[in-house]
Amino acid sequence: MSRHYARLTQPLVRDAGTLRPASWQEALDRAASGFATRRGSEFGMFSCSKASNEVNFLAQKFTRQVMGSNNIDSCNRT
């Protein structure tokens, strides 16, 4: 297996406009806190028609029940 030098090997977080290495726990905590501030009509999800029915079902469940939003769309209708 070859390594690509541009590939990320650890999570990065932004502090004062600069990315710095972080632990997985810190990165996941920051991502979760970002989701927590975007609930209801501030959150939307776009799902893909190439994903399985199960993945699309989970996407709509997450959007509606966890994020409290009905803003979910898909490219299935095009």
N, CA, C and O atoms as a MOPAC input file, in Angstrom:
PM7 MOZYME 1SCF
protein

 N      0.83500 1    -1.17600 1     0.00000 1
 C      0.00000 1     0.00000 1     0.00000 1
 C      0.88600 1     1.24700 1     0.00000 1
 O      1.76000 1     1.39600 1     0.85300 1
 N      0.65700 1     2.11500 1    -0.93700 1
 C      1.46900 1     3.32800 1    -1.01400 1
 C      0.79400 1     4.46500 1    -0.25300 1
 O     -0.43100 1     4.51300 1    -0.14800 1
 N      1.58500 1     5.35500 1     0.26100 1
 C      1.06900 1     6.51800 1     0.97500 1
 C      1.05400 1     7.70600 1     0.03300 1
 O      2.01200 1     7.95600 1    -0.69900 1
 N     -0.04500 1     8.42600 1     0.06600 1
 C     -0.12700 1     9.66300 1    -0.68900 1
 C      0.20900 1    10.79400 1     0.28000 1
 O     -0.39500 1    10.89000 1     1.34900 1
 N      1.14600 1    11.63300 1    -0.07400 1
 C      1.63400 1    12.64500 1     0.86600 1
 C      0.60100 1    13.70800 1     1.20800 1
 O      0.73800 1    14.36500 1     2.24000 1
 N     -0.43300 1    13.90700 1     0.38200 1
 C     -1.45100 1    14.90800 1     0.67200 1
 C     -2.57200 1    14.35000 1     1.54100 1
 O     -3.47700 1    15.09000 1     1.92600 1
 N     -2.52700 1    13.07300 1     1.85200 1
 C     -3.58400 1    12.44500 1     2.63700 1
 C     -3.47000 1    12.83400 1     4.10900 1
 O     -2.37800 1    12.84200 1     4.67700 1
 N     -4.61300 1    13.15600 1     4.71900 1
 C     -4.61900 1    13.48900 1     6.14100 1
 C     -4.43300 1    12.22000 1     6.96300 1
 O     -5.03100 1    11.18600 1     6.66300 1
 N     -3.62000 1    12.29800 1     7.97700 1
 C     -3.36900 1    11.13700 1     8.83800 1
 C     -3.91300 1    11.33800 1    10.24700 1
 O     -3.87900 1    10.41400 1    11.06000 1
 N     -4.41100 1    12.53000 1    10.54400 1
 C     -4.99900 1    12.83000 1    11.84200 1
 C     -5.96400 1    13.98900 1    11.65900 1
 O     -5.86200 1    14.73700 1    10.68700 1
 N     -6.89600 1    14.14200 1    12.58700 1
 C     -7.85000 1    15.25400 1    12.45700 1
 C     -7.16700 1    16.60400 1    12.67000 1
 O     -6.17100 1    16.72200 1    13.38300 1
 N     -7.73900 1    17.60200 1    12.02900 1
 C     -7.27200 1    18.97600 1    12.18500 1
 C     -8.43400 1    19.82800 1    12.67400 1
 O     -9.57500 1    19.60600 1    12.27000 1
 N     -8.16200 1    20.79300 1    13.53100 1
 C     -9.16400 1    21.75400 1    13.98300 1
 C     -8.63800 1    23.15800 1    13.71500 1
 O     -7.43100 1    23.38700 1    13.64700 1
 N     -9.57900 1    24.09500 1    13.56500 1
 C     -9.19400 1    25.46600 1    13.25600 1
 C     -9.21500 1    26.30500 1    14.52700 1
 O    -10.22800 1    26.36600 1    15.22400 1
 N     -8.10200 1    26.94500 1    14.82100 1
 C     -7.97400 1    27.90000 1    15.92700 1
 C     -7.45600 1    29.20500 1    15.35500 1
 O     -6.37900 1    29.26100 1    14.76300 1
 N     -8.24900 1    30.25900 1    15.54500 1
 C     -7.86700 1    31.59200 1    15.06800 1
 C     -7.47800 1    31.57100 1    13.58500 1
 O     -6.52100 1    32.22900 1    13.17800 1
 N     -8.21900 1    30.82000 1    12.79400 1
 C     -7.99100 1    30.79000 1    11.35800 1
 C     -6.90000 1    29.85300 1    10.88700 1
 O     -6.64700 1    29.76400 1     9.68600 1
 N     -6.24500 1    29.15100 1    11.79900 1
 C     -5.15500 1    28.25000 1    11.44000 1
 C     -5.50100 1    26.82500 1    11.83200 1
 O     -5.99800 1    26.57200 1    12.93000 1
 N     -5.23300 1    25.89200 1    10.92000 1
 C     -5.47500 1    24.48800 1    11.22900 1
 C     -4.32700 1    23.93600 1    12.05400 1
 O     -3.15700 1    24.23300 1    11.81000 1
 N     -4.69700 1    23.11600 1    13.04900 1
 C     -3.68000 1    22.47100 1    13.87400 1
 C     -4.10800 1    21.02800 1    14.13800 1
 O     -5.30200 1    20.72900 1    14.14000 1
 N     -3.14700 1    20.13700 1    14.35900 1
 C     -3.48500 1    18.74700 1    14.68100 1
 C     -4.25300 1    18.66100 1    15.99500 1
 O     -4.02300 1    19.44400 1    16.91600 1
 N     -5.17000 1    17.69500 1    16.06500 1
 C     -5.96800 1    17.50100 1    17.27300 1
 C     -6.20800 1    16.01800 1    17.48800 1
 O     -6.00200 1    15.20400 1    16.58800 1
 N     -6.64300 1    15.68000 1    18.68600 1
 C     -7.01600 1    14.28900 1    18.96300 1
 C     -8.37400 1    14.02500 1    18.31600 1
 O     -9.11000 1    14.95400 1    17.98200 1
 N     -8.69000 1    12.74900 1    18.14700 1
 C     -9.99600 1    12.38700 1    17.60200 1
 C    -11.09900 1    12.86400 1    18.53400 1
 O    -12.13600 1    13.33400 1    18.06600 1
 N    -10.89900 1    12.75600 1    19.83100 1
 C    -11.92800 1    13.18300 1    20.78500 1
 C    -12.21800 1    14.66400 1    20.65300 1
 O    -13.38100 1    15.06600 1    20.64300 1
 N    -11.17300 1    15.48800 1    20.55200 1
 C    -11.38500 1    16.93300 1    20.40900 1
 C    -12.09300 1    17.24500 1    19.09600 1
 O    -13.01200 1    18.06400 1    19.06900 1
 N    -11.67800 1    16.60500 1    18.01400 1
 C    -12.29700 1    16.85400 1    16.71000 1
 C    -13.77400 1    16.46000 1    16.71100 1
 O    -14.61100 1    17.20100 1    16.19500 1
 N    -14.10100 1    15.29800 1    17.28600 1
 C    -15.49800 1    14.86500 1    17.33900 1
 C    -16.32400 1    15.75400 1    18.25800 1
 O    -17.48700 1    16.03100 1    17.96300 1
 N    -15.74300 1    16.20800 1    19.36900 1
 C    -16.45100 1    17.12700 1    20.26200 1
 C    -16.77200 1    18.43500 1    19.55600 1
 O    -17.86200 1    18.98400 1    19.71600 1
 N    -15.83000 1    18.92700 1    18.78400 1
 C    -16.06800 1    20.17200 1    18.04700 1
 C    -17.13300 1    19.98700 1    16.97100 1
 O    -17.98000 1    20.86000 1    16.77900 1
 N    -17.09400 1    18.86900 1    16.27900 1
 C    -18.11100 1    18.59700 1    15.26000 1
 C    -19.49500 1    18.49700 1    15.90600 1
 O    -20.46600 1    19.04200 1    15.38100 1
 N    -19.58500 1    17.81300 1    17.02600 1
 C    -20.86400 1    17.66000 1    17.72400 1
 C    -21.38400 1    19.00600 1    18.20700 1
 O    -22.58200 1    19.27100 1    18.11300 1
 N    -20.51100 1    19.85400 1    18.71800 1
 C    -20.96900 1    21.16300 1    19.18800 1
 C    -21.42400 1    22.03100 1    18.02100 1
 O    -22.32100 1    22.85800 1    18.18100 1
 N    -20.82000 1    21.85400 1    16.85500 1
 C    -21.27800 1    22.57400 1    15.66000 1
 C    -22.66900 1    22.14300 1    15.24700 1
 O    -23.49800 1    22.98100 1    14.89400 1
 N    -22.93900 1    20.83500 1    15.28600 1
 C    -24.27900 1    20.33900 1    14.97800 1
 C    -25.28700 1    20.83100 1    16.01300 1
 O    -26.42400 1    21.15000 1    15.66300 1
 N    -24.88900 1    20.89700 1    17.26900 1
 C    -25.80600 1    21.29200 1    18.34500 1
 C    -26.29600 1    22.72100 1    18.17400 1
 O    -27.39600 1    23.04300 1    18.62300 1
 N    -25.52200 1    23.57900 1    17.54400 1
 C    -25.93600 1    24.97400 1    17.36000 1
 C    -26.76200 1    25.17400 1    16.09600 1
 O    -27.29000 1    26.26600 1    15.88400 1
 N    -26.88800 1    24.16600 1    15.25900 1
 C    -27.63500 1    24.26700 1    14.00000 1
 C    -28.79700 1    23.29300 1    14.01800 1
 O    -28.70500 1    22.19700 1    13.46600 1
 N    -29.87500 1    23.68800 1    14.64400 1
 C    -31.04200 1    22.79900 1    14.73000 1
 C    -32.22000 1    23.42000 1    13.99800 1
 O    -32.22400 1    24.61400 1    13.69900 1
 N    -33.20500 1    22.60200 1    13.71900 1
 C    -34.42600 1    23.07400 1    13.08400 1
 C    -34.17400 1    23.57500 1    11.67200 1
 O    -33.46400 1    22.93700 1    10.89500 1
 N    -34.75300 1    24.70700 1    11.34900 1
 C    -34.69000 1    25.21300 1     9.97600 1
 C    -33.29200 1    25.65200 1     9.56700 1
 O    -33.05600 1    25.89900 1     8.38400 1
 N    -32.36200 1    25.75500 1    10.50100 1
 C    -30.98900 1    26.11800 1    10.15400 1
 C    -30.21100 1    24.94300 1     9.58300 1
 O    -29.12100 1    25.13100 1     9.04400 1
 N    -30.75500 1    23.73400 1     9.69200 1
 C    -30.05000 1    22.54000 1     9.23600 1
 C    -30.76400 1    21.95100 1     8.03400 1
 O    -31.99300 1    21.92000 1     7.98300 1
 N    -29.99600 1    21.48900 1     7.07800 1
 C    -30.55500 1    20.78500 1     5.92900 1
 C    -29.59100 1    19.70200 1     5.48600 1
 O    -28.38600 1    19.78600 1     5.72300 1
 N    -30.13600 1    18.68600 1     4.84100 1
 C    -29.29700 1    17.59000 1     4.34700 1
 C    -29.69400 1    17.26500 1     2.92200 1
 O    -30.87300 1    17.27800 1     2.57000 1
 N    -28.70300 1    16.97700 1     2.11800 1
 C    -28.92100 1    16.52900 1     0.75100 1
 C    -28.39700 1    15.11200 1     0.65600 1
 O    -27.23600 1    14.85400 1     0.97600 1
 N    -29.23700 1    14.19900 1     0.22300 1
 C    -28.87500 1    12.79900 1     0.12700 1
 C    -28.73100 1    12.40900 1    -1.34300 1
 O    -29.24500 1    13.09600 1    -2.22600 1
 N    -28.04400 1    11.32800 1    -1.59500 1
 C    -27.72000 1    10.92800 1    -2.96000 1
 C    -28.54300 1     9.72000 1    -3.40700 1
 O    -28.75500 1     8.78500 1    -2.63400 1
 N    -28.99500 1     9.74700 1    -4.63300 1
 C    -29.78200 1     8.63500 1    -5.16800 1
 C    -28.93400 1     7.38900 1    -5.38800 1
 O    -29.47400 1     6.29000 1    -5.51800 1
 N    -27.63200 1     7.54300 1    -5.43000 1
 C    -26.75500 1     6.38500 1    -5.62500 1
 C    -26.49400 1     5.63300 1    -4.32000 1
 O    -25.95300 1     4.52800 1    -4.33000 1
 N    -26.87900 1     6.23400 1    -3.20700 1
 C    -26.75500 1     5.56200 1    -1.91400 1
 C    -27.86200 1     4.51700 1    -1.79600 1
 O    -28.86400 1     4.57200 1    -2.51000 1
 N    -27.66800 1     3.58000 1    -0.89600 1
 C    -28.68000 1     2.53700 1    -0.69800 1
 C    -29.92400 1     3.12600 1    -0.03300 1
 O    -29.87300 1     4.20700 1     0.55300 1
 N    -31.02600 1     2.41400 1    -0.13000 1
 C    -32.25500 1     2.84100 1     0.54000 1
 C    -32.02500 1     2.97500 1     2.04200 1
 O    -32.56600 1     3.88000 1     2.67800 1
 N    -31.22500 1     2.07800 1     2.60600 1
 C    -30.96300 1     2.12100 1     4.03700 1
 C    -30.20700 1     3.38400 1     4.43500 1
 O    -30.51700 1     4.00000 1     5.45500 1
 N    -29.22400 1     3.76700 1     3.63900 1
 C    -28.45600 1     4.98500 1     3.93500 1
 C    -29.35200 1     6.21100 1     3.80900 1
 O    -29.29800 1     7.10500 1     4.65400 1
 N    -30.18000 1     6.26500 1     2.76000 1
 C    -31.09300 1     7.39500 1     2.60200 1
 C    -32.11900 1     7.44000 1     3.73100 1
 O    -32.48400 1     8.52400 1     4.18600 1
 N    -32.58800 1     6.28400 1     4.18800 1
 C    -33.51800 1     6.22500 1     5.31700 1
 C    -32.85800 1     6.78800 1     6.57300 1
 O    -33.46400 1     7.58800 1     7.28500 1
 N    -31.61600 1     6.37500 1     6.85000 1
 C    -30.90900 1     6.88800 1     8.02200 1
 C    -30.66300 1     8.38700 1     7.91800 1
 O    -30.73100 1     9.09700 1     8.92200 1
 N    -30.37900 1     8.87200 1     6.72000 1
 C    -30.15900 1    10.30800 1     6.52600 1
 C    -31.41600 1    11.09400 1     6.87700 1
 O    -31.34300 1    12.10900 1     7.56900 1
 N    -32.58000 1    10.62200 1     6.39800 1
 C    -33.81200 1    11.35300 1     6.70900 1
 C    -34.18600 1    11.21100 1     8.17500 1
 O    -34.70900 1    12.15900 1     8.76100 1
 N    -33.93500 1    10.05200 1     8.78900 1
 C    -34.21100 1     9.88000 1    10.21300 1
 C    -33.35100 1    10.82100 1    11.05200 1
 O    -33.84500 1    11.47700 1    11.96900 1
 N    -32.05600 1    10.87900 1    10.72500 1
 C    -31.13800 1    11.77200 1    11.43500 1
 C    -31.59900 1    13.21800 1    11.29800 1
 O    -31.65300 1    13.95200 1    12.28500 1
 N    -31.93100 1    13.62600 1    10.07500 1
 C    -32.32600 1    15.01000 1     9.83000 1
 C    -33.59900 1    15.37100 1    10.57900 1
 O    -33.68900 1    16.44100 1    11.18100 1
 N    -34.57700 1    14.48400 1    10.54100 1
 C    -35.86900 1    14.79100 1    11.15900 1
 C    -35.85000 1    14.63300 1    12.68400 1
 O    -36.32200 1    15.51600 1    13.39800 1
 N    -35.31500 1    13.53200 1    13.18200 1
 C    -35.42200 1    13.26000 1    14.61800 1
 C    -34.29100 1    13.85600 1    15.44100 1
 O    -34.53300 1    14.37100 1    16.53300 1
 N    -33.06800 1    13.79900 1    14.94500 1
 C    -31.93300 1    14.31300 1    15.71800 1
 C    -31.78000 1    15.81600 1    15.53600 1
 O    -31.61300 1    16.55500 1    16.50500 1
 N    -31.84000 1    16.26300 1    14.27300 1
 C    -31.61600 1    17.67700 1    14.01000 1
 C    -32.89800 1    18.50800 1    14.04000 1
 O    -32.83700 1    19.73700 1    14.03400 1
 N    -34.05800 1    17.84800 1    14.07200 1
 C    -35.32600 1    18.57200 1    14.17900 1
 C    -35.67500 1    19.37900 1    12.95700 1
 O    -36.29100 1    20.43800 1    13.07500 1
 N    -35.29600 1    18.90300 1    11.77400 1
 C    -35.52000 1    19.64200 1    10.53600 1
 C    -36.22200 1    18.76000 1     9.51000 1
 O    -35.98400 1    17.55400 1     9.45100 1
 N    -37.07400 1    19.36100 1     8.71600 1
 C    -37.67400 1    18.67100 1     7.57800 1
 C    -36.94900 1    19.03100 1     6.28400 1
 O    -37.40100 1    18.66000 1     5.20000 1
 N    -35.84000 1    19.74300 1     6.38400 1
 C    -35.09300 1    20.18700 1     5.21300 1
 C    -34.18300 1    19.07800 1     4.71000 1
 O    -32.97800 1    19.08900 1     4.96300 1
 N    -34.75900 1    18.13300 1     4.00500 1
 C    -33.97800 1    17.04800 1     3.41200 1
 C    -34.40800 1    16.91800 1     1.96800 1
 O    -35.59700 1    16.94500 1     1.65000 1
 N    -33.42700 1    16.77600 1     1.10400 1
 C    -33.69600 1    16.66100 1    -0.32700 1
 C    -32.78800 1    15.60200 1    -0.91400 1
 O    -31.85100 1    15.13600 1    -0.26600 1
 N    -33.07300 1    15.23400 1    -2.13300 1
 C    -32.32100 1    14.17900 1    -2.78900 1
 C    -32.32700 1    14.44200 1    -4.28200 1
 O    -33.21800 1    15.11400 1    -4.80200 1
 N    -31.33800 1    13.91400 1    -4.96000 1
 C    -31.32100 1    14.04000 1    -6.41700 1
 C    -32.19100 1    12.97000 1    -7.07600 1
 O    -32.17400 1    12.83000 1    -8.29900 1
 N    -32.95100 1    12.21400 1    -6.28000 1
 C    -33.85800 1    11.20500 1    -6.83900 1
 C    -34.93800 1    11.83200 1    -7.70400 1
 O    -35.42400 1    11.18900 1    -8.63400 1
 N    -35.32100 1    13.05100 1    -7.42600 1
 C    -36.44800 1    13.65200 1    -8.12200 1
 C    -36.08000 1    14.29400 1    -9.45500 1
 O    -36.96500 1    14.76400 1   -10.17000 1
 N    -34.81300 1    14.32500 1    -9.80200 1
 C    -34.41200 1    14.96100 1   -11.05900 1
 C    -34.53400 1    14.02000 1   -12.23000 1
 O    -34.23500 1    14.40100 1   -13.36200 1

